[in-house]
């Protein structure tokens, strides 16, 4: 967009402002999702970003690109939101693993990290992007990374995302966050130290991925689940696999514990009324779960499952028991 579009926007033309800003909406939404851990909160933050940008357009001096200016506003909108809300956590961070048979599935009242539909990430990569840049982009949207950075103080999180993900300089980051470069460098160092404690065992594993193999694994999981075959399902899990189930704080550690839960609760207590549909979230294999209670004529949305897969085995299954997510995945509420 040229200077004429910018000038028209400054003169109060909303159409010109829309042409300036809308092409950045999707990447700003991903940026805000990394900051806030929720698709819904990210959408709200992007809307707030555009409102602030529209009202402050006269302050855009053109010394930095318009995109960078929007990122700065979006980051401040997220920081403001984080002052009003609790950080979104992960069940493994706030509770001990459940004992066999002790399955409390009630909501815990804690805001949890939520999944990001891959359909919202479907924008072409820049032609000049290097292969390593593509890997980095994938790593920084996966649930393991998102769960880890939610533990960081809000400003540290903002510095980490702007420096390591958006690839800003310390100078530009400092200007956007009203910090000194020394403070930015210090915050980044502390963020790296914190992340190293939580991602040390996983970061190297993320480079070993096969889309075809993962799709096959999801098909096997769906077939096993729909025929209530606990044995075939747990064969897909690594011995130390975890099952987490937001919005409950409940989580299970180890293949044996997961096997008992599926055998006794999912297929035993709840029965065989399951249908699953493959999807994708956070650049990870995923599936939608539908459940039909006895006597019901339809399968109703039950939750979204997201898998973390390493070397062909599931190391974590996150089952988000939140039917409201189906709309963002463009999935029907019932089958």
C-alpha positions in Angstrom: 0.0 0.0 0.0 1.3 3.4 -0.9 1.3 6.8 0.7 -2.0 7.7 -0.9 -3.8 4.9 1.0 -2.2 6.0 4.2 -3.1 9.6 3.6 -6.7 8.7 2.8 -6.9 6.7 6.0 -5.6 9.7 7.9 -8.3 11.8 6.4 -10.9 9.5 7.9 -11.5 7.0 5.1 -12.3 3.7 6.9 -12.0 1.7 3.7 -8.4 2.9 3.2 -7.6 1.9 6.8 -9.1 -1.5 6.2 -6.9 -2.0 3.2 -3.8 -1.0 5.2 -4.6 -3.2 8.2 -6.6 -6.2 7.2 -3.8 -8.1 5.4 -2.0 -8.3 8.8 -5.1 -9.6 10.7 -4.2 -13.3 10.7 -0.6 -12.9 11.7 -1.5 -10.4 14.4 -4.1 -13.0 15.7 -1.4 -15.6 15.9 0.9 -13.1 17.7 -1.9 -12.3 20.2 -2.6 -16.0 20.6 1.0 -16.6 21.6 0.7 -13.8 24.1 -2.7 -14.8 25.6 -3.1 -18.6 25.0 -6.7 -18.3 23.7 -8.1 -17.9 20.2 -11.1 -15.9 21.6 -8.9 -13.6 23.6 -6.6 -13.2 20.6 -9.5 -12.1 18.4 -10.6 -9.6 21.0 -7.0 -8.2 21.2 -6.8 -7.8 17.4 -10.0 -5.9 17.4 -8.7 -3.7 20.1 -5.5 -3.2 18.2 -7.3 -2.0 15.1 -9.5 0.4 17.2 -6.4 1.8 18.8 -4.5 2.1 15.5 -7.5 3.8 13.8 -7.7 6.4 16.7 -4.0 7.0 16.7 -3.2 6.9 13.0 -1.9 10.5 13.2 0.9 9.3 15.5 2.2 6.9 12.8 5.3 8.8 11.7 6.5 6.2 9.1 9.9 5.7 10.7 9.1 2.0 11.0 6.9 -0.2 8.7 3.2 0.0 9.3 3.2 -3.7 10.1 5.7 -3.2 12.9 3.6 -0.3 14.3 0.6 -2.6 14.4 2.6 -5.3 16.2 3.7 -2.8 18.9 0.0 -1.8 19.5 -1.1 -5.4 19.5 1.6 -6.3 22.1 0.5 -3.5 24.4 -3.2 -4.6 23.9 -2.2 -8.1 25.1 -0.2 -6.7 28.0 -3.2 -4.7 29.1 -5.4 -7.8 28.8 -3.0 -9.8 30.9 -3.2 -7.3 33.7 -6.9 -8.0 33.9 -6.8 -11.8 33.6 -5.1 -14.8 35.0 -2.5 -16.5 32.9 -3.7 -19.5 31.0 -2.1 -22.6 32.4 -1.7 -26.3 31.7 -3.1 -29.0 34.0 0.3 -30.6 34.6 1.5 -27.2 36.0 -1.2 -26.9 38.7 -2.1 -30.5 39.8 -0.5 -33.9 40.5 -1.4 -36.8 38.2 -4.7 -38.5 39.1 -4.7 -41.9 40.8 -6.4 -44.8 39.1 -10.2 -44.4 39.6 -10.0 -40.9 41.0 -11.4 -39.1 38.0 -12.8 -35.7 38.9 -13.9 -34.2 35.6 -15.5 -31.1 36.9 -14.2 -27.7 35.7 -11.5 -26.4 37.9 -12.2 -22.7 37.5 -8.8 -22.1 36.0 -8.3 -20.5 32.5 -6.5 -23.0 30.4 -4.5 -22.7 27.2 -6.8 -23.5 24.2 -5.9 -25.0 20.8 -5.4 -22.9 17.6 -7.1 -24.4 14.5 -4.7 -25.0 11.7 -7.2 -23.6 9.2 -6.5 -20.2 10.7 -2.8 -20.7 10.0 -3.2 -21.5 6.3 -1.4 -18.5 4.8 1.4 -19.0 2.2 4.9 -18.8 3.6 7.0 -16.0 2.2 8.8 -17.0 -0.9 12.2 -16.1 0.7 11.5 -18.1 3.8 14.4 -20.5 4.6 13.6 -24.1 5.7 14.8 -23.4 9.2 12.4 -20.5 9.5 9.5 -22.8 8.7 10.6 -25.2 11.4 10.8 -22.3 13.9 7.4 -21.1 13.0 6.0 -24.6 13.6 7.8 -25.0 16.9 6.5 -21.7 18.2 2.8 -22.5 17.7 2.9 -26.0 19.2 1.2 -26.6 22.6 4.4 -27.5 24.4 6.0 -24.1 23.5 2.7 -22.2 24.2 2.3 -23.9 27.6 5.9 -23.1 28.5 5.7 -19.4 27.6 2.5 -18.9 29.6 4.6 -19.5 32.7 6.7 -16.4 31.9 5.8 -12.9 33.3 3.9 -11.0 30.7 6.6 -8.6 29.7 9.2 -11.4 29.5 6.8 -13.3 27.3 6.4 -10.2 25.0 10.1 -9.7 24.7 10.7 -13.4 23.9 8.0 -13.4 21.2 9.2 -10.2 19.6 12.8 -11.1 19.7 12.8 -14.8 19.0 9.5 -15.4 17.0 8.9 -12.1 15.2 12.7 -11.6 14.9 12.9 -8.0 16.0 16.1 -6.4 17.1 16.7 -5.5 20.7 16.4 -1.8 19.7 13.0 -2.2 18.0 11.7 -4.3 20.8 12.8 -1.8 23.4 11.1 1.0 21.5 7.8 -0.9 21.1 7.7 -1.9 24.8 9.0 1.4 26.3 12.1 -0.4 27.7 15.8 0.1 27.5 17.8 -2.3 25.3 19.6 -3.5 28.4 16.3 -4.3 30.0 15.2 -6.2 26.9 18.4 -8.2 26.8 18.0 -9.0 30.5 14.3 -10.1 30.1 15.2 -12.3 27.1 18.0 -14.0 29.1 15.7 -14.7 32.0 13.0 -16.0 29.6 15.5 -18.4 27.9 16.6 -19.7 31.3 13.1 -20.4 32.3 12.2 -22.1 29.0 15.3 -24.3 29.1 13.9 -25.9 32.2 10.6 -26.9 30.6 11.6 -27.5 26.9 15.0 -29.2 27.3 13.6 -32.7 26.7 11.3 -31.7 23.8 12.9 -29.1 21.7 15.2 -31.4 19.8 12.4 -33.8 19.2 10.3 -31.4 17.3 12.4 -31.5 14.1 11.5 -35.2 13.5 8.1 -35.0 11.9 6.2 -36.8 9.1 2.8 -35.5 8.1 1.9 -38.8 6.4 2.9 -40.9 9.4 1.0 -38.6 11.8 -2.2 -38.8 9.6 -1.9 -42.6 9.6 -1.5 -42.6 13.4 -4.7 -40.5 13.8 -6.6 -42.9 11.6 -5.5 -45.8 13.8 -6.5 -43.9 16.9 -9.9 -43.0 15.5 -10.5 -46.6 14.4 -9.5 -48.0 17.9 -11.6 -45.4 19.7 -14.7 -45.9 17.6 -14.6 -49.7 18.2 -13.8 -49.2 22.0 -10.6 -51.1 21.6 -8.5 -50.0 24.6 -5.6 -52.2 23.7 -5.2 -50.9 20.2 -5.5 -47.3 21.4 -2.8 -47.6 24.0 -0.4 -49.3 21.6 -0.1 -45.9 20.0 1.2 -44.3 23.2 4.7 -44.1 24.5 5.2 -45.6 27.9 5.4 -42.2 29.6 2.5 -40.7 27.7 0.3 -38.1 29.4 -3.5 -37.5 29.0 -4.6 -34.0 29.9 -8.3 -32.9 29.9 -9.0 -29.2 30.2 -11.2 -27.6 31.6 -10.7 -30.2 34.3 -7.4 -30.1 36.2 -7.3 -33.9 35.7 -4.4 -35.5 34.0 -2.9 -39.0 33.8 0.7 -40.0 33.7 1.9 -43.2 31.9 0.4 -45.7 29.5 -1.0 -47.9 32.2 -3.0 -45.0 33.8 -4.4 -43.9 30.4 -5.3 -47.5 29.6 -7.3 -47.8 32.9 -9.1 -44.5 32.2 -10.2 -45.5 28.7 -11.2 -49.0 29.8 -13.1 -48.1 32.9 -14.4 -44.6 32.2 -14.5 -43.7 28.5 -15.5 -47.2 27.1 -16.8 -48.7 30.3 -18.9 -46.1 32.1 -19.7 -43.9 29.0 -20.1 -46.7 26.5 -19.5 -47.1 22.8 -21.3 -44.0 21.4 -18.3 -42.3 19.9 -17.5 -40.8 16.5 -14.2 -39.0 15.7 -13.3 -36.7 12.8 -9.6 -35.8 12.0 -8.5 -32.2 12.0 -5.4 -30.3 12.9 -4.4 -27.7 15.6 -1.2 -25.9 16.5 0.6 -27.6 13.6 -0.1 -30.9 15.3 -2.4 -33.9 14.5 -5.8 -33.5 16.1 -9.3 -34.9 16.1 -12.9 -33.9 17.0 -14.7 -36.2 19.4 -18.5 -36.6 19.1 -20.6 -38.6 21.7 -24.1 -40.1 21.5 -25.7 -40.9 24.8 -28.0 -43.9 25.0 -31.4 -43.1 23.5 -30.1 -40.1 21.6 -30.4 -39.9 17.8 -27.4 -37.7 17.1 -23.7 -37.5 18.0 -23.0 -34.2 19.8 -19.7 -32.3 19.9 -17.7 -33.4 23.0 -14.2 -32.1 22.6 -11.1 -31.5 20.5 -8.1 -33.8 20.9 -4.6 -32.6 20.0 -1.7 -35.1 19.9 2.0 -34.5 20.5 3.9 -37.2 18.5 7.5 -38.1 18.8 9.1 -40.9 16.7 5.8 -42.4 15.7 4.3 -42.6 19.3 1.9 -40.3 21.1 3.7 -38.6 24.1 0.7 -36.4 25.0 -3.0 -36.4 24.2 -4.7 -33.2 25.1 -8.5 -33.6 25.1 -10.2 -30.2 25.4 -13.7 -31.0 26.6 -15.0 -27.7 25.2 -17.7 -28.1 22.5 -17.6 -24.3 22.0 -14.3 -24.9 20.2 -16.0 -26.6 17.2 -17.1 -23.4 15.6 -13.5 -22.1 15.4 -12.5 -25.4 13.7 -15.4 -25.0 11.2 -16.8 -28.3 12.5 -20.5 -29.2 12.9 -21.9 -29.2 16.4 -23.5 -32.6 15.8 -23.3 -35.5 13.4 
